[in-house]
Amino acid sequence: MKRLIYSILFIVILLFAFDRIGGKILWELNKYTKNRILVKINRIENGLSESVVIFGTSRANNHYVSSILSDSLELSVYNAGLTGSRDIYSQYISLLPCVAYKSVPKIVCLELSPTDYIVKDDDPYSAIRRYALYIGMSEQTDAVFKEAGYYPYYQISHLYRYNNTAIQLLNGLIYSRNEKAEDNGYIPLPPPPHFPDTLKNSDFVFSCDSNKVKYIRKFISLCREHNILLVFTVSPVYLIASPNEYGVLKQIADENGIPFFDYHSAGLYLDHPEYFKDNVHLWDKGARLFTSVFAHDLKMYLDSVGFFKQEVE
């Protein structure tokens, strides 16, 4: 019986050592991976020095050309949009390190969609798992993982923290990304073989998720606490917007005095399917045209609130 207990204990210790050493190795390798998503997450987690930062999902990642915005506003811009980040939980976690360092953005543009406030699936937190390797570095980040119910599992196993990123991490060590295609976080999409040819209606079922709304308000509070000018945006979609599709988001914006630039409901580019890669993504040509429109509108708003005068003073 004693031999059995000692054998089990030995195996447990061996597994614990393997887990912790493996976690350390992956942590170090993560610093050298060239996978685009992980490179971007690493940069965000280490703090951003740019004056303007864009947050959101793939639509933010692929729709806002950093250099065009930068030239128009005469401010440094970083596109922190992340493909696959899904909704507001990921955006909130991405914002946390941006306010944890001395260099805090002056302006944050948050690209939103109905998925940021509606009930979509049984595991709404699933996209935050890619941030698991940063557990223990921020109490606020840990709090989101605790609320999601993931925290105990990631505390038990450090290797498990890489469950959602290990393949990307290792793949990024073998294959180099195309550096020339990236524009300070903006990732251009190539033209599609066929442009979308059918203009459909949005098909979201609008059941409000009170917890997501709570995190939108937490995002707002974090910006306000650090004197960041927050802007809500919705870039063009090749779908006819449902009536009041962004009603909840606009109400929150109105309550908090946040400008809301909604290009979807306005129907921008619905007569130009050739600008879209699919029904919800602009390819590079469309993204450049849209960014020019947004840059003009944002600059006009900033002028109207005296932002540039304050910068000079």
TAFENPE-V195964 format. One record per residue. OMEGA is omega in radians with two decimals (999 if undefined). NEAR is the number of other C-alpha atoms within 8 Angstrom. Layout:
BEGIN
omega->[OMEGA,OMEGA]
near->[NEAR,NEAR]
END
This chain:
BEGIN
omega->[3.14,-3.13,3.13,3.14,3.13,3.14,3.13,3.14,3.12,-3.14,3.14,3.13,-3.14,3.13,3.13,3.14,3.12,-3.12,-3.09,3.12,3.11,3.10,3.12,-3.14,-3.14,3.10,3.13,3.14,-3.13,3.14,-3.04,-3.13,3.11,3.05,-3.00,-3.09,-3.12,3.07,-3.13,3.11,3.12,-3.13,3.13,-3.09,3.13,3.11,-3.13,-3.11,-3.08,-3.13,-3.12,3.12,3.13,3.10,3.09,-3.11,-3.11,-3.13,3.02,-3.12,-3.00,-3.03,-3.03,-3.08,-3.02,-3.06,3.13,3.10,-3.11,3.14,-3.11,-3.08,-3.04,3.10,3.08,-3.05,3.00,3.10,-3.12,3.09,-3.07,3.07,3.11,-3.12,2.90,-3.02,-2.95,-3.14,3.12,-3.13,3.12,3.13,3.12,-3.13,-3.03,-3.14,3.13,3.14,-3.12,-3.12,-3.08,-3.10,-3.09,3.12,3.06,-3.11,3.02,3.06,-3.11,3.07,-3.06,3.05,3.11,-3.13,3.11,3.10,-3.13,3.02,-3.04,-3.09,-3.08,-3.13,-3.04,-3.08,-2.93,-3.07,-3.10,-3.10,3.13,3.10,-3.02,-3.12,-3.13,3.07,-3.14,-3.11,-3.13,3.12,-3.12,3.08,3.11,-3.10,3.11,3.12,3.09,3.12,3.13,-3.13,-3.10,-2.92,-3.10,-3.12,3.14,3.05,3.13,-3.08,3.08,3.07,-3.13,3.11,-3.12,-3.09,-3.09,-3.08,-3.03,-3.11,3.11,-3.12,-3.09,3.10,3.14,3.06,-3.08,-3.08,3.11,3.05,3.11,-3.07,-3.05,-3.09,-3.07,-3.12,-3.13,3.09,3.11,3.12,-3.12,3.04,3.12,3.08,-3.13,3.05,3.12,3.09,3.11,-3.04,-3.12,3.11,-3.08,3.04,3.02,-3.05,-3.14,3.01,-2.95,3.03,-2.98,3.08,-3.06,-3.14,3.07,3.10,3.09,-3.12,3.02,3.13,3.09,3.10,3.12,-3.12,-3.14,3.10,-3.12,-3.13,-3.09,3.08,3.09,3.07,-3.07,3.13,3.03,3.10,2.96,-3.10,-3.06,3.08,3.12,3.07,3.08,-3.09,3.05,3.09,3.10,-3.11,-3.11,-3.08,-3.13,-3.12,3.12,3.10,3.10,3.13,-3.14,-3.13,-3.04,3.11,-3.11,3.08,-3.10,3.12,-3.05,-3.12,3.11,3.14,3.13,3.09,-3.13,3.09,3.06,3.07,-3.14,3.12,-3.12,3.08,-3.01,3.02,3.04,-3.05,-3.08,-3.13,2.99,2.97,-2.93,-3.14,3.13,-3.13,-3.13,3.10,3.14,-3.13,3.10,3.10,-3.12,-3.14,3.12,-3.11,-3.14,3.14,3.10,3.13,-3.13,3.06,-3.07,-3.14,3.08,-3.10,-3.06,3.06,3.11,3.14,-3.14,-3.13,999]
near->[4,5,6,7,8,8,8,8,8,8,8,8,8,8,8,8,8,8,11,11,8,10,11,8,8,10,9,8,10,9,7,7,13,12,13,8,8,12,10,11,10,9,9,12,9,7,12,11,7,10,11,13,13,15,15,17,14,11,14,15,16,17,18,14,13,13,9,11,15,11,8,9,8,7,10,8,14,13,15,14,15,13,10,7,12,10,11,12,11,11,11,12,10,12,9,10,12,14,12,8,8,5,9,13,14,9,11,14,12,11,14,10,8,10,10,12,14,12,10,6,5,4,5,8,8,6,11,12,9,10,8,10,9,7,10,6,7,8,7,7,11,12,8,9,11,10,7,8,7,9,10,8,8,12,7,6,10,13,10,8,12,13,7,8,8,9,7,9,14,9,10,13,12,6,7,8,8,6,5,5,7,10,10,9,12,16,9,11,9,7,8,8,4,5,11,12,5,4,9,7,8,8,5,5,5,8,6,7,9,7,6,12,10,8,11,11,9,9,10,9,8,8,12,9,7,8,7,12,9,12,12,13,12,11,11,12,13,14,12,12,10,8,4,5,10,8,7,8,8,9,8,9,12,9,7,6,6,10,9,9,8,9,11,13,9,6,11,10,9,10,5,7,11,8,12,16,16,10,9,11,11,17,16,12,8,12,15,12,8,12,13,10,8,8,12,9,8,8,10,8,8,10,9,7,6,8,9,8,7,7,6,5,4]
END
